[in-house]
Amino acid sequence: MSGLLFPSPAWAEAYCSELNRYEPYKRAAATWRAGSILFLVRDLPEELRRAYGSAVVGFVLDLHEGACRSYEWVTDPSRAEANFIISASYRDWVDVVTGRVHPVAALMAGRLKVEKGDVATLIRYAQAAVAMVEAAKRVPTRFAGR
C-alpha cells in the first residue's frame, strides 16, 4: 500500500503543502480572509478508531488569501479552535476527497455539515472548494480497508 493514510497528521500536512503549490486553488481563494477551517471526520472505521483512540478526528487548516499557512491535527475536537467547522462521516469524506461527490452538492445534500461558520461564505468560495478537492486528489492517499 502506498500513499498517506486519510485522515492522518501526515496527510493533513501534505494536503496543506499541496494547496500552497496548486495554482487553481491559490487563484480561487485569493480573497479568502474568513479564517481557519476544522475538517472533522466522524464514524471512523474500526482500524482508525483503534489507531487514534477516538471515533472522531480532524485537522484545522489556517487558510488565508489562497495559502495554507499551517495545519493542526485534532484528536479532541472540543479543544480545537477554528472559524469554520465542517464535519462528515468517513465514507462521505472519502467520496468528497476522491472527487466522486462534488463538495457543494455534498454540502447541499447534508453529507457535509457546517457546524460553525457562515454557509453563505462557503458557497461564495465554491470554486475554491472544487480546487481544494482537486488538490486533495493530488496527495498520494490510501484509505482504511482498501
C-alpha atoms as one frame of an Amber mdcrd trajectory, in Angstrom:
protein
   0.000   0.000   0.000   1.419   3.329  -0.986   0.228   6.776  -0.103  -0.560
   8.604   3.091  -3.385   7.343   5.255  -6.511   9.505   5.215  -7.066  11.053
   7.672  -3.724  11.375   9.414  -1.319  14.092  10.510   0.957  13.256   7.572
  -1.957  13.516   5.113  -3.058  16.875   6.557   0.494  18.227   6.280   0.834
  17.022   2.682  -2.583  18.479   1.829  -1.643  21.888   3.243   1.566  21.808
   1.182  -0.331  20.786  -1.950  -2.778  23.662  -1.526   0.209  26.007  -1.486
   1.501  24.535  -4.765  -1.829  24.247  -6.586  -2.353  27.386  -8.684  -6.116
  26.932  -9.276  -6.676  26.927  -5.500  -4.423  29.937  -4.990  -6.412  31.913
  -7.579  -9.873  30.796  -6.388  -9.106  31.543  -2.735  -7.020  34.682  -3.260
  -9.552  36.838  -1.377 -10.338  34.318   1.416  -9.925  36.098   4.749 -12.616
  34.227   6.662 -10.120  32.187   8.645  -9.391  28.622   9.532 -11.469  25.527
   8.840 -11.690  22.438  11.030 -12.453  19.378   8.920 -13.974  16.752  11.230
 -14.086  13.101  10.211 -16.746  11.127  12.083 -17.615   7.423  12.171 -14.083
   6.233  11.543 -13.548   2.608  10.508 -12.539   0.321  13.348  -8.888   0.243
  12.216  -8.647   4.021  12.593 -10.652   4.115  15.823  -8.085   1.784  17.376
  -5.152   3.756  15.981  -6.452   7.147  17.157  -8.399   6.086  20.242 -11.419
   8.012  19.008 -14.297   7.761  16.548 -13.805  11.427  15.548 -10.602  13.139
  14.400  -9.842  16.068  12.184  -7.476  18.761  11.117  -7.530  22.537  11.129
  -6.198  24.376   8.111  -5.246  28.007   8.635  -6.271  29.401   5.245  -5.661
  32.983   4.164  -5.623  34.646   0.749  -5.003  31.469  -1.232  -2.434  29.981
   1.117  -2.468  27.278   3.744  -0.394  28.886   6.474  -0.434  25.869   8.777
  -2.268  22.723   9.794  -3.097  21.212  13.159  -4.081  17.585  13.771  -7.054
  17.236  16.140  -7.994  14.208  18.242 -10.177  16.164  20.659 -12.489  18.395
  18.589 -13.825  20.146  21.692 -10.381  21.725  22.192  -9.868  22.840  18.582
 -10.264  26.448  17.525 -11.413  27.368  14.031 -13.635  29.926  12.340 -15.479
  27.167  10.465 -16.205  23.552  11.315 -17.211  21.174   8.530 -17.983  17.601
   9.509 -18.917  14.410   7.715 -18.672  10.680   8.120 -15.510   8.945   6.998
 -17.351   7.486   3.991 -18.679  10.874   2.917 -15.242  12.467   3.248 -13.746
   9.678   1.130 -16.357  10.402  -1.561 -15.515  14.119  -1.480 -11.720  13.741
  -1.275 -11.663  11.305  -4.207 -13.904  13.551  -6.291 -16.813  11.109  -6.501
 -19.064  13.750  -4.923 -18.898  17.484  -5.644 -18.215  19.373  -2.370 -21.070
  21.869  -2.858 -23.509  19.066  -3.733 -22.379  17.205  -0.597 -22.979  20.341
   1.463 -26.448  20.904   0.000 -27.374  17.239   0.479 -26.318  17.319   4.125
 -23.439  14.895   3.620 -21.100  17.686   4.707 -22.377  19.664   7.675 -21.339
  23.171   8.609 -21.275  23.061  12.401 -19.753  26.514  12.754 -19.412  29.421
  10.367 -21.433  31.068   7.637 -22.646  28.732   4.879 -23.127  31.677   2.502
 -19.424  32.499   2.799 -18.502  28.934   1.896 -20.863  28.955  -1.085 -19.266
  32.181  -2.373 -15.995  30.253  -2.482 -17.383  27.219  -4.322 -14.587  27.391
  -6.918 -12.037  27.297  -4.114 -13.800  24.234  -2.666 -13.594  22.485  -6.034
  -9.913  23.399  -6.282  -9.374  22.061  -2.757 -10.793  18.695  -3.851  -8.546
  18.706  -6.910  -5.561  19.440  -4.670  -6.603  16.614  -2.321  -6.678  14.215
  -5.270  -3.033  15.124  -5.957  -1.943  13.929  -2.486  -0.867  10.253  -2.643
  -3.610   8.768  -0.474  -4.662   5.403   0.869  -7.868   4.663   2.708  -8.504
   2.256   5.594  -9.750  -1.142   4.500  -8.760  -0.638   0.857
